[in-house]
Amino acid sequence: MDTPPFLEAHLRAGKSLFSSGAIGEILFSEGTYQIEIKEKKRGAFWPFLQLSDTGELQDFFCSCSSAEKKKSCPHLAAAYYAIFKGEKAPLHVRFRESLWNVLCNLASRRHGYDAKGLKGNQKSGYLAVSGSGKEIFSIKALNEKAKGKLNEILFHRVLETEELFFGESGKFKRGLLRLQYAVEKDLG
């Protein structure tokens, strides 16, 4: 992980935000990230970062006034720390090479990408069954928040397109990028 091109004061404040648990959702598709940073007094910010596979920052911005003026802010720094978590490779590279990703891709290619093939419900969990009736895998959320997130991921995913994310005008639309898979916590 290289030192990001943010002001030293913002790096310190970003590390503090990261260490204090201010990181919310991490939404990413390959090297494009949108990360929720929750400040107690100012609310949530969603910095946007694009990184190469080697971790080089290609583009970044945040909606806060500091980033607009100085091209740097604590939210961008906190997001950068959340992407790396002390590792050399960014999250999208670690995810791409993870066992979870390989297993999910193998199952999806073999059994389809549509959640309609799952049996069960939000309360009891979901079960994937092969054509011969064998259980392939099951998934169950353990609390109400996780049940809602699982339901959103399985049945209410927004199809990602560049037009959806940036709009016809090319202007960034905040909050539309969706997480490819909900496994960030498994990747440390």
N, C-alpha and C positions, 0 to 999 in steps of 0.2 A: 504494500500500500504506500503510494507516494504521498507527500504532503500536499493537500489540496490547495488551490490558489485563493484561499480566503484570508482575510485580515487576521492577524494573530489574536486580537481580542475576540473575534468571532469564532476562531478555532477553540479558544478556551471556553467560551460560553456554549458552544455547540457540544463540546465534550461533557460539560456539566449537564446540559439537557439530556444527552444520551445516557449518562450515568444515573441520572435521577429518574429514569423511566418515562420520559416524555415522548418516547416513540410510540406511535399508535400503529395503524395499519401500514404495511409495506406492500404497495401495489407495483408489480413489475411485469414487463414482457421483454424478454431478452435484456438488453442493456438500457432500457428506458424505465425509469423509476418515478413514482410519485409517492411520497412518504408523508404520513400525517405526523406533525410535531405538535404536541399539546402543551401550551403554556398556560399556567394557572391563571395569570392575570389578563392575558391578551387573547385567549382562546386557541383555536387550532389553525395551523398554517400547513400548506401542502407544497413544499418545494419539489421541483421537477429537476431531475438529473438524467443525462444520457452519458453512459460510459462505454468504452471499448472493452473487449474481453480482457485486455491487459490492465484495465482499471483507469485508463486515461479519460479525464473529463472531456467530453466533446461539446456539451451544451448544458446550461443550468440556469435556473431562475427561480425566484420566489415572489409571491405577491406582497410581501411586506415592504414597507417604505425604505428600509435600509438596503435591501437587495436592489431595489430600483435605482437608488442613488449611487451605491458603492460597488455594485456587482458582487456583493458578499453579505452574508448575514449568519447569525447563529443557527438558523433553521437549515440552511444549506450544509453547514458544517456538521450538524447533528445527523442529518440524513446521510451524509457521506460516511460518518462513523458507523451508522446502522447498516449500511450496505456491506462494509468490510468486517465489522466486529473483530478487529485485530488480525484478521486473516489476510493473506497476500492476494487472493483472488476475490473479485466481487461476487456478491450473492448469486447473480444470474449464471455465472460460470460454475460455482459450487452446486447450484441447483441442477444445471444441465448434466453435470457429472454424477449426480446423486443416485443411489440405489432406488429411492422413492420415485424419481422421475423415470428411470428405466422401467421399473415395474409397471407404473401407470401407463406409460406409452405402449408397452407390450400388450397389456390387457386391453387398452383402447383400440389398438390396431386389430387385435383378434376378435374383440366382441363389440366394437363400435364405440363411437364417441357420444352417443345419445343416452341420457339418463333414463329414458323410457324403459329400458331393459331391466332396470332395478326393481326388485320386489320389496315391499315393506312400506313403512311410513316414518314420519318424523319422530314419533314417540318410541317405536321399537327399533328403529334403525333400518338400514337397507342391505339387501343381499343381491349379489350378482350370481346368476345361475347359468351354466352352459346349456347348449342345445340338448345334451344328453341328461340334464338334470343335476349335474354335479355342482356343488357350491364352489364358486371361484374366489369370492372374497365378500366380506361384510364390513359395514362401516356404521358406527353409532356415535352420535354426539352425546357428551356426558353432562351438559348443562344447557339451560335455555338459550344463552347467547350463542353457544356453539351450534345448537339446533337451527337457529335462525341463519347462521353463516353457512352451514352445510346445505340447507334448503336453497339459499341464494346461489351458492356455487353450482349445485346440481341442476336446479330447475329454472333459474332466473338469470343466467349468464347473458351478458350483453356481448354480441358478436363484435370483436375488436376490428376496427378498420382505421386507417389513417384519417378518413373523412370524419368518422365518429369522434376521434380524439381531438383533431385540430379544426374540424369544420371546413366548409367549403371556402371560407375566407382565409384559411391558414392560421387563424388565431387559436391559441391554446384554450381548450375547454376544460376547466378544472373538475376533477372528480370522476372522469369517465373511464380511465384506464382500470382494468380489472386484473386481479391477481390470476396468473395462469393456474397455479395450484396452491393450496393453502398448506404449505409445508415449511415456511420460513423458519419456524422454531426448531424443526428437525435438523436444520443445517447449521445450527449454532451461530 
